[in-house]
């Protein structure tokens, strides 16, 4: 499990190493909400593709993370011996500040520049994260699990967003 202290240690280390990151996924939702609302098995991070080598080196040397699953350039999963997990989502940035993630099928997923302007709080510390709208966008188009339902319902309730159709169906 990834606890708030783990997330903050990773975020501080990468920021000090001049590796900007955006917290994504469940921790990104909780950052936007300003509190941890559920347990998290991993930490999802959007990061520049060019920063991935530095991030993996620093996280390995200082915090003991090693590559567990390499699906580059789409994603890279890192783990510690204690089973702390980080899922890196590498982005290529265009001249407008949009991030583009190459997907497994060869297509590109867009992280609009405005969606990368999110800010939240974990353990009382301000962190950079995806915006509420982008978080919501990334939670549609697939069959949601219980964690997805929890996160999306909390996001919509907190920010007054419309609950997507796939989340309105009876459980």
N, C-alpha and C positions, 0 to 999 in steps of 0.2 A: 504494500500500500504506500501511496505517496501522501504524506501529511504536509501541513502548511510549512513547517520548518524546512522540509526537503525542497519544496517548491521555491521558497525564498532563497535558500542556499544556491540552488541552480541559477535562479534569475540574477542574483547578485554577482555570482562568479562570471556568468556570460556577459553581463553588462560591463563589469570591470575589465573584461578581456576585449571590449569593443566589438561584441557580438550582439547586436540588437535582436531581441526576440519579442514575439507576441504570444501571450498565453491563450490557448485555444481549448476546445473540448470542455469537459466538465469543470476543470479548474478555472477555465476562462469564464464560464457561466457564474461560478461562485465568486470570482473576482468582481464581476459586474454587480452581483448582488451584495457584495461587501461582507460576506460570511460563508463559511463552509456549510453546505446544506446536506451533503451525503459523503460517504467514503469514496475515494478515487484510487483505482488500480494503477493509473499512470498519469503522466503529465504530457499533454500535447503542446508542442511549440511550433509556431511558424517561424522560419529563420531563412535568411538569404542563402541560396545554394552555395555561394562563394564562401560563406562563413562556416559551412558544415565541417570541413577538415579541422579548423581551429577549435570549434565547439567540441568535437569528439576528442581531440587531444587534451584540451583543458579539463573536460568532464572526466576523462579517464585518469589523468594524472592526479587531479585534486580530490575527486569524489569517488573514484573507482568504477566509473561506468565503462562498459565495453559493448561492442556491437553484438546484438543478439539476433537481429534480422535485418538484412540489407536488401531493400527493394528500391535502391536509388535508380533514377533520380526522384522517384515518387515519395518515398519515406525511408527513414532509418530508425530502427528501434534499438535503444540502448538499455542495458540493465546492469545492476550491481549484484554482487554475491548475495545481498539481502533481498533481492528481487524488487528493488525500486526500478521503475520503468519510465523512460522518456521516449516519446514518439516524435521525431523531428519531421516537420513538413517543409521541405526545401522550396523556396520561391525564387523565381527570376523576376527582377523588377524592370518595368518599362519606363520610358521617359516621363510618364504621368504619375509614377509612384504606385501603380497597380502591381500586385504580386501575382505571378502565374506559377501554378504547380502542375508539373507534368504528371498526368494520370497514367495508371497501368495500361489503359487501352490506347495510349498515344495522344489523347486529347489533352487539353489544358484547362484546369480549373482556375477561376479568377478570384483573387482577393482584392476587391476594389480599394483604392487608396483611402477612401472615406471609411471603409470597414476596418482599416488598420489604425484608426485614430482613437480606438477605445482605451479607456483607463478604468482600472478597478482597484480593489484593495484585498490583500491577503494578509492575515495576521496583523492588520493595522498598517501595512506597508503598501504604498501605491505601486501598481504594476501596469505595464502596457499589455493590452489584450485586444481581442477582436471586439468590434462594436456589437451591441445587442442585435441589430438587424442582420449583420453577417453571421453571427452565431445561429440565429433562427434560420437563415438561408441554408446553412450547412447541416441543419437537422431535418431537412425534407428530402423526399425522393427515394426513401428506403423504408423498410418496416422498422418502426422504432421499438427499442426494448424499454424496460422499466426505467433505466437511468435516463434515456432520451426523453421519455415522457415526463419524468420529474423535472429535468432541466428546462425543457421547453415550456411546460406549464408555469414554472417559477419565473422564467424570463418574461413570458407574456403577461403574467399577473403584475410583476414589478414595473415593467416598462409600458404597459398598456398596448401591447402588440396583439394582433389577431392570431388566435390559435390556428395553425395549419389544419387542413381537412383531415390528414392522416392521424392527427392527435385528437380529433373530435369523435372518432369511432368508439363504440363501446369496447371496453377491455375484455 
